[in-house]
Amino acid sequence: MLLSACGLLTGILEHEDPGEWSDVLSSAVQALSSLVAGECAARHYYYHVPAPWTQVKMLRLLQFFNIGDFDDSTLNKLNDTLSRIVHRPAVQIPPATVGKKRSKADAEKLNRSNAEHAVLMEALNLIIHLGEACSEEISKNACATLGSFVSSKEANIRYLGIETMSRMANLPNMRERFDSYRNVILAQLMEPDTSVRRQALNLLYAICSPQNWQHIVDELLEVLSTIDASMQEELVLKIAILSEKDAPDLSWYVDVVFKMLEYAPAKVGEDVWFRLIQVVTGFDYEKSNDTLQKYAAGKAYDMINTKFPHETLITLAAYLIGEFGHFLSPEISYVSQFTALNKHFGRVSSQCKGVMLISYAKLLNGGGKEVKSMVKEVINSQLDAMDCDVQQRACELSALIDKDPEVLQNVLEMMPAFSEHIQENNPLTRRCDNS
């Protein structure tokens, strides 16, 4: 009867305002409490678990209601019931031996464990729904329970633990509690099961903070080059977001992006490296950060002097050196900057060549008169390029260089700071939230 009533009420609440049915909450919580205490007929027990499917239905039913629909007495009763569910020790299942059939006792333990875990997972879903309305004791017990899940030998249990931790991480103080399991979670990135690895990455992203970001990001960078290609793009995206958000010094952020270009350059999308350009260029409410701009240009110069850098790295380096290379002079001459870039010119795509041509012109405009003849030689060599875009860019720059220096200065001056709106609406964060 109770199971049928739960099914009927669930169907009603899916289409009506739950607040209009808040009168049933007190009775529902009382019924759930009685079931958890084992107050039901023996025929409703399933492998020593009292009416597990009814408990699951009732726990799911309570998630339709808002916190404000519960009165204090009902909420206290529900907290006590949830505490008993979460605090109850689960049956340990001995691992199956390959080629050996489970004994009857083991099969019974497995069935009981499945029932208990079904109730427990739905209780954890309700705890997430209630949020701050749950007691501190429940939060601690839930954390300990999920920690044991993550350490389980069963891949399915580990997956459930990590996935639930990811959703629970936004509750007060839970991020700090889950951080104590950081090394166990990091180990799951080596798990053969892709779904477990992906959930582990989601959880690490959720618990990252200014206090632990460096350890987490360093570990993620370590696995970037070895993890399967299907996860590399998502990993790059989350590393970029975390290093920008939590790094105490943006020079760390610059280092991280260049590390990703070293370990998995093909997976560093245009939006990732262009976000670095936005941060280094600055935003209109900030003071100009010449130190960061010089550091980024110097890092770019060092990276393109390695053997056969990836085209994405060359494109980023060309932009940074073109915009901020003047900060490197006289320590690194304009000729050295130009030569470091130009040695890769013949092997890159037309899109990258376009960026490099503008970079050369900006080096000249920034004060590098000693490179004028070299810049003009490269630009003139592209006046009849097969690619129309490269040819047009070369024609425009050739005409511009021959114009009055003041015109060249105005056209090729440094990029202005980006708007505050762009700072507050990080496209990488939006992309991550929508994925």
Secondary structure, DSSP 8 states (H G I E B T S, - for coil): -HHHHHHHHHHHHTTS-GGGGGGGHHHHHHHHHHHHTT-S-GGGEETTEESHHHHHHHHHHHTTS-GGGS-HHHHHHHHHHHHHHHHS---------TT----HHHHHHHHHHHHHHHHHHHHHHHHHHHGGGS-HHHHHHHHHHHHHHHT-S-HHHHHHHHHHHHHHTTSTTHHHHHHTTHHHHHHGGG-S-HHHHHHHHHHHHHH--TTTHHHHHHHHHHHHTTS-HHHHHHHHHHHHHHHHHH-SSHHHHHHHHHHHHHH-GGG--HHHHHHHHHHHH-BTTS---HHHHHHHHHHHHHHHTSSS--HHHHHHHHHHHHHHGGGTTTTS-HHHHHHHHHTTGGGS-HHHHHHHHHHHHHHHHTT-GGGHHHHHHHHHHTTT-SSHHHHHHHHHHHHHHTS-HHHHHHHT-----B-HHHHHS-HHHHHHHH-
